[in-house]
Amino acid sequence: MPVCELDHIVVTAPNLKVGVEWVRDALGATPELGGAHPAMGTHNCLLKLGDAVYLEVIAPNPNAPAPQRPRWFELDRMERNSLPQLAAWVARTADIRSAVAACGEPLGSIEPMSRGELNWLITIPDNGTLPLGGIAPMLIEWQTQVHPASRLRESGCTLLLLEGFHSDTESAQGLLRSIGFAGNVKVSALPAHSRPYLVAHVRTAAGVRTLGAGCG
């Protein structure tokens, strides 16, 4: 069975400035500039949350042409005045093809991606949606010997727990079991037809703070 671990959490925003400010207000730390994803027409900023864990703020890149496909993380659904949100998370595996084959839910196609010197394989739904409303992770297999978090400056922040709330906990928990996920991710129940959401619990210099529903 493949083994998967939490790699990073994803904050979507209509633009990077708004997303970075939202994270700074919530956690008291400022994400640093990452780079661009030419294939998706997006760019990002990053905040270290552990030795091999980070937070990504991602937004459409106004200086890049629109891709000939939906942008990932449902970014095309955001309006100019939309609030940032903790929309998704990504799980790391050393064998993405085996993990996808074992997965109990469809996660999308495995696609090669790059940003600067970084290269990776990642699952992306063709329609740009978030599997199980963002409660299911996208899967990533880094094709670099050094994890991107090791290149980030220390932020004073550590991810303690990621909580996913969904009305179908059986499907969400079954998916995590099917990919051999191990880590501090908890799935909790919502009433039927409720909208799924994520909440991250982060240790900061000012104590434990939350990022997600209710922030901003």
Secondary structure by P-SEA (a helix, b strand, c coil): cccccccbbbbbcccaaaaaaaaaaaccccccbbbbcccccccbbbbbcccccccccccccccccccccccccccccccccccccccbbbbbbccaaaaaaaccccccbbbbbbcccccbbbbbcccccccccccbbbbbbbccccccccccccccccccbbbbbcccaaaaaaaaaaacccccbbbbbbccccccbbbbbbbccccccccccccc
